[in-house]
């Protein structure tokens, strides 16, 4: 699975840890930046991650900023993106299973390294159920983009 991974300056150090762990587990990583802790604007990097997923260059995306809120809002502006902040494992897998979430957003100032890695593991192992009710709801969400 190919993962687009990005962060702003607040998420940079956690992004680097995540990148290392994902590579260790044989995920292919597209590092969308940032590449240091110099102050940057999270929408720029949320857009890069979202475009990788939207254009099918990556299967899923993971984005980090301070709280996760701003990056989630920014990523959701890109067509075809269903991004959400998740700070627990249940939401991370349920968001994929029921809502076909394709970008996980984490608040680097909210979750620690261990929890972040658990959340990511559940997100990446989850699959959309294709149950009729979830497909119907997903189609309604897609219609909102138009």
Secondary structure, DSSP 4 states (H G I P E B T S, - for coil): -EEEEEE-GGGHHHHHHHHHHHHHTT-EEEE----SSS---HHHHHHHHHHHHHTTSSSEEEEEESSSHHHHHHHTTSTT--EEE--SHHHHHHHHHHH---EEEEETTTS-HHHHHHHHHHHHH------HHHHHHHHHHHHHH-
